[in-house]
Amino acid sequence: MKKNENIPEEELRISDQDHTMDSENEIARKTRIKHRRGPRKKKEKRRISKAAKKRIAITCGSIVGIVAVAYFGGVIFFQSHFYPGTTINGNSFSLRSVHDAEDYMAEQVAGYTLTLNEKDGGTETISGKDIDISYQESGALEKVKEEQNPFLWPTALWTKTDVTTEVGIEYNEEKLAGFVSMLKCVTSAGQTASENAHPVYDGNQFVIQEEVVGNQVNQETLLQKVKESVSGFNQEMNLETEGCYITPAYTKDSPEVQAAVDTMNKYLQSKITYDLSPKTEVVDKTLISQWLTVDENMQVTFNTDQVNAYIAQLATKYNTVGTTRTFVTGRGDTVQVSGGDFGWYLNQEDEYAALVANIQSGEEVSREPKWSRRGADHGDDNDYGDTYAEVDLTTQKFWFFQNGEVIMNCDIVSGTPNGEDDTPQGSYDLTYKTKNAVLRGELLANGEYSYESPVAFWMPFNGDIGFHDASWQTRFGGDWYLNHGSHGCINMKYDDAAKLYDLINETTPIICHF
């Protein structure tokens, strides 16, 4: 049976209309509901936004208030308390008042001990009782607190304050000094002294010898650092950290040491050859290396004693002034001649200056030593060479040798042998020569001279003693001098004096002998 087949058509139409109306009514109702719901939502959202804003404002205000209270509370608190993380002389006083800090210090004094940590790991202690220590409020802690700005206390939350200051500690300084002087680190026989890095000669050149770091204590520094630790009420002190050990001033890396090595190696390049014809003496790096050293400022210096010792050795070897000479006379016999000022004599002071200057130049030099007096030759047999004047005081003879040959031989008159006018033996240099001189004796009380003798040729060699012509002598040679001798001079005939004047000069040795 089909749906609605028994329902009348009219009823069906009414029913369809009613159904249609119901549908339309339902759609309208839903539409109204939809329109009502939309505006209500928007209104509700506006009410939530205002409430949130209010809550946020209240929260922010509360936070600002809390921060402000905390900040200003901190400002008030830190007007009388130390910043967090504050350490004074190794003692933590974080967030503590000055009064608390003073009380703490006072409590600690009774049992105070300073522990000294030494380089080798050992420790020693100094007890407060040993040095009569006591605590006195000095205002130092208050001063530390006053130096902090209470308005900047938040910055201390991320930083630490480490202060070293003298607090109110009193002690017996004399007892402390005595106690320090008796510490094992001071008195121990096992102390090793530090040594600077320095140049050393390796047989060929100077190189750097590395420094030695020892454990020898600088007692003056140690005492000062102990005083500072006690005054600061420190519990421990590290001797090495506080610089109490004597350390090398110069290490292998110090530029001063390298500069000294460079300078010394430059000096080693020098070579000084002394011309002592026919001999030579050489100063090279073998000797120079022994003479060089450095002072406390790493400046290159010469070992004065060693350099002078070398020069003195030269003088001993080559000086001949004042020596006794073995002399072969013009008559062929051999005599011993002593006295006089002829010969080689080294000026050691001048030679020191010249030698040091030569070494500092770093150059090779060939030269004579610095002589105060000069001989004629450095030969083994004699120092007067083969050109010289000879006076035989026994035979009253004079010879002049030139290049080993006799070119002049004559009779003379020497000084009267009376103990006052004797002509002394010895070896001399010619002092000078001149013509037309007046020889004068002693100046008398009446203003006149004991004698005045004009001469044509004057050739002194031993003070006022010299060769000259003597026209007043009637004889020469033999024993005439015994009663008619001179005041010490060598009297000669005019022609002989003239000839000698042309031959002799200031480098001519003069040998007077008996």
GIURTA-V691964 format. One record per residue. N is the residue number from 0. RES is the residue in three letters. SS is DSSP state (h for helix, s for strand, l for the rest). Layout:
N;RES;SS, N;RES;SS
This chain:
0;MET;l, 1;LYS;l, 2;LYS;l, 3;ASN;l, 4;GLU;l, 5;ASN;l, 6;ILE;l, 7;PRO;l, 8;GLU;h, 9;GLU;h, 10;GLU;h, 11;LEU;h, 12;ARG;h, 13;ILE;h, 14;SER;h, 15;ASP;h, 16;GLN;h, 17;ASP;h, 18;HIS;h, 19;THR;h, 20;MET;h, 21;ASP;h, 22;SER;h, 23;GLU;h, 24;ASN;h, 25;GLU;h, 26;ILE;h, 27;ALA;h, 28;ARG;h, 29;LYS;h, 30;THR;h, 31;ARG;h, 32;ILE;h, 33;LYS;h, 34;HIS;h, 35;ARG;h, 36;ARG;h, 37;GLY;h, 38;PRO;h, 39;ARG;h, 40;LYS;h, 41;LYS;h, 42;LYS;h, 43;GLU;h, 44;LYS;h, 45;ARG;h, 46;ARG;h, 47;ILE;h, 48;SER;h, 49;LYS;h, 50;ALA;h, 51;ALA;h, 52;LYS;h, 53;LYS;h, 54;ARG;h, 55;ILE;h, 56;ALA;h, 57;ILE;h, 58;THR;h, 59;CYS;h, 60;GLY;h, 61;SER;h, 62;ILE;h, 63;VAL;h, 64;GLY;h, 65;ILE;h, 66;VAL;h, 67;ALA;h, 68;VAL;h, 69;ALA;h, 70;TYR;h, 71;PHE;h, 72;GLY;h, 73;GLY;h, 74;VAL;h, 75;ILE;h, 76;PHE;h, 77;PHE;l, 78;GLN;l, 79;SER;l, 80;HIS;s, 81;PHE;l, 82;TYR;l, 83;PRO;l, 84;GLY;l, 85;THR;s, 86;THR;s, 87;ILE;s, 88;ASN;l, 89;GLY;l, 90;ASN;s, 91;SER;s, 92;PHE;l, 93;SER;l, 94;LEU;l, 95;ARG;l, 96;SER;s, 97;VAL;h, 98;HIS;h, 99;ASP;h, 100;ALA;h, 101;GLU;h, 102;ASP;h, 103;TYR;h, 104;MET;h, 105;ALA;h, 106;GLU;h, 107;GLN;h, 108;VAL;h, 109;ALA;l, 110;GLY;l, 111;TYR;l, 112;THR;s, 113;LEU;s, 114;THR;s, 115;LEU;s, 116;ASN;s, 117;GLU;l, 118;LYS;l, 119;ASP;l, 120;GLY;l, 121;GLY;l, 122;THR;s, 123;GLU;s, 124;THR;s, 125;ILE;s, 126;SER;s, 127;GLY;h, 128;LYS;h, 129;ASP;h, 130;ILE;h, 131;ASP;l, 132;ILE;l, 133;SER;s, 134;TYR;s, 135;GLN;l, 136;GLU;l, 137;SER;l, 138;GLY;l, 139;ALA;h, 140;LEU;h, 141;GLU;h, 142;LYS;h, 143;VAL;h, 144;LYS;h, 145;GLU;h, 146;GLU;l, 147;GLN;l, 148;ASN;l, 149;PRO;h, 150;PHE;h, 151;LEU;h, 152;TRP;h, 153;PRO;h, 154;THR;h, 155;ALA;h, 156;LEU;h, 157;TRP;l, 158;THR;l, 159;LYS;l, 160;THR;s, 161;ASP;s, 162;VAL;s, 163;THR;l, 164;THR;l, 165;GLU;l, 166;VAL;l, 167;GLY;l, 168;ILE;s, 169;GLU;s, 170;TYR;l, 171;ASN;l, 172;GLU;h, 173;GLU;h, 174;LYS;h, 175;LEU;h, 176;ALA;h, 177;GLY;h, 178;PHE;h, 179;VAL;h, 180;SER;h, 181;MET;l, 182;LEU;l, 183;LYS;h, 184;CYS;h, 185;VAL;h, 186;THR;h, 187;SER;l, 188;ALA;l, 189;GLY;l, 190;GLN;l, 191;THR;l, 192;ALA;l, 193;SER;l, 194;GLU;s, 195;ASN;l, 196;ALA;l, 197;HIS;s, 198;PRO;s, 199;VAL;s, 200;TYR;s, 201;ASP;l, 202;GLY;l, 203;ASN;l, 204;GLN;l, 205;PHE;s, 206;VAL;s, 207;ILE;s, 208;GLN;s, 209;GLU;l, 210;GLU;l, 211;VAL;s, 212;VAL;l, 213;GLY;l, 214;ASN;l, 215;GLN;l, 216;VAL;s, 217;ASN;l, 218;GLN;h, 219;GLU;h, 220;THR;h, 221;LEU;h, 222;LEU;h, 223;GLN;h, 224;LYS;h, 225;VAL;h, 226;LYS;h, 227;GLU;h, 228;SER;h, 229;VAL;h, 230;SER;h, 231;GLY;l, 232;PHE;l, 233;ASN;l, 234;GLN;l, 235;GLU;s, 236;MET;s, 237;ASN;s, 238;LEU;l, 239;GLU;l, 240;THR;l, 241;GLU;l, 242;GLY;l, 243;CYS;l, 244;TYR;s, 245;ILE;l, 246;THR;l, 247;PRO;l, 248;ALA;l, 249;TYR;l, 250;THR;l, 251;LYS;l, 252;ASP;l, 253;SER;l, 254;PRO;h, 255;GLU;h, 256;VAL;h, 257;GLN;h, 258;ALA;h, 259;ALA;h, 260;VAL;h, 261;ASP;h, 262;THR;h, 263;MET;h, 264;ASN;h, 265;LYS;h, 266;TYR;h, 267;LEU;h, 268;GLN;l, 269;SER;l, 270;LYS;s, 271;ILE;s, 272;THR;s, 273;TYR;s, 274;ASP;s, 275;LEU;s, 276;SER;l, 277;PRO;l, 278;LYS;s, 279;THR;s, 280;GLU;s, 281;VAL;s, 282;VAL;s, 283;ASP;l, 284;LYS;h, 285;THR;h, 286;LEU;h, 287;ILE;h, 288;SER;h, 289;GLN;h, 290;TRP;h, 291;LEU;s, 292;THR;s, 293;VAL;s, 294;ASP;l, 295;GLU;l, 296;ASN;l, 297;MET;l, 298;GLN;l, 299;VAL;s, 300;THR;s, 301;PHE;s, 302;ASN;l, 303;THR;h, 304;ASP;h, 305;GLN;h, 306;VAL;h, 307;ASN;h, 308;ALA;h, 309;TYR;h, 310;ILE;h, 311;ALA;h, 312;GLN;h, 313;LEU;h, 314;ALA;h, 315;THR;h, 316;LYS;h, 317;TYR;h, 318;ASN;l, 319;THR;l, 320;VAL;l, 321;GLY;l, 322;THR;l, 323;THR;l, 324;ARG;s, 325;THR;s, 326;PHE;s, 327;VAL;s, 328;THR;l, 329;GLY;l, 330;ARG;l, 331;GLY;l, 332;ASP;l, 333;THR;s, 334;VAL;s, 335;GLN;s, 336;VAL;s, 337;SER;l, 338;GLY;l, 339;GLY;s, 340;ASP;l, 341;PHE;l, 342;GLY;l, 343;TRP;l, 344;TYR;s, 345;LEU;s, 346;ASN;l, 347;GLN;h, 348;GLU;h, 349;ASP;h, 350;GLU;h, 351;TYR;h, 352;ALA;h, 353;ALA;h, 354;LEU;h, 355;VAL;h, 356;ALA;h, 357;ASN;h, 358;ILE;h, 359;GLN;h, 360;SER;h, 361;GLY;l, 362;GLU;l, 363;GLU;s, 364;VAL;s, 365;SER;s, 366;ARG;s, 367;GLU;l, 368;PRO;l, 369;LYS;l, 370;TRP;s, 371;SER;s, 372;ARG;s, 373;ARG;l, 374;GLY;l, 375;ALA;l, 376;ASP;l, 377;HIS;l, 378;GLY;l, 379;ASP;l, 380;ASP;l, 381;ASN;l, 382;ASP;l, 383;TYR;l, 384;GLY;l, 385;ASP;l, 386;THR;l, 387;TYR;s, 388;ALA;s, 389;GLU;s, 390;VAL;s, 391;ASP;s, 392;LEU;l, 393;THR;l, 394;THR;l, 395;GLN;l, 396;LYS;s, 397;PHE;s, 398;TRP;s, 399;PHE;s, 400;PHE;s, 401;GLN;s, 402;ASN;l, 403;GLY;l, 404;GLU;s, 405;VAL;s, 406;ILE;s, 407;MET;s, 408;ASN;s, 409;CYS;s, 410;ASP;s, 411;ILE;l, 412;VAL;s, 413;SER;l, 414;GLY;s, 415;THR;l, 416;PRO;l, 417;ASN;l, 418;GLY;l, 419;GLU;l, 420;ASP;l, 421;ASP;l, 422;THR;l, 423;PRO;l, 424;GLN;l, 425;GLY;s, 426;SER;s, 427;TYR;s, 428;ASP;s, 429;LEU;l, 430;THR;l, 431;TYR;l, 432;LYS;l, 433;THR;s, 434;LYS;s, 435;ASN;s, 436;ALA;s, 437;VAL;s, 438;LEU;s, 439;ARG;s, 440;GLY;l, 441;GLU;l, 442;LEU;s, 443;LEU;l, 444;ALA;l, 445;ASN;l, 446;GLY;l, 447;GLU;l, 448;TYR;s, 449;SER;l, 450;TYR;l, 451;GLU;s, 452;SER;s, 453;PRO;s, 454;VAL;s, 455;ALA;s, 456;PHE;s, 457;TRP;s, 458;MET;s, 459;PRO;s, 460;PHE;s, 461;ASN;s, 462;GLY;l, 463;ASP;l, 464;ILE;s, 465;GLY;s, 466;PHE;s, 467;HIS;s, 468;ASP;s, 469;ALA;l, 470;SER;l, 471;TRP;l, 472;GLN;l, 473;THR;l, 474;ARG;l, 475;PHE;l, 476;GLY;l, 477;GLY;l, 478;ASP;l, 479;TRP;l, 480;TYR;h, 481;LEU;h, 482;ASN;h, 483;HIS;h, 484;GLY;l, 485;SER;s, 486;HIS;l, 487;GLY;l, 488;CYS;l, 489;ILE;s, 490;ASN;s, 491;MET;s, 492;LYS;l, 493;TYR;h, 494;ASP;h, 495;ASP;h, 496;ALA;h, 497;ALA;h, 498;LYS;h, 499;LEU;h, 500;TYR;h, 501;ASP;h, 502;LEU;h, 503;ILE;l, 504;ASN;l, 505;GLU;l, 506;THR;l, 507;THR;l, 508;PRO;s, 509;ILE;s, 510;ILE;s, 511;CYS;s, 512;HIS;s, 513;PHE;l
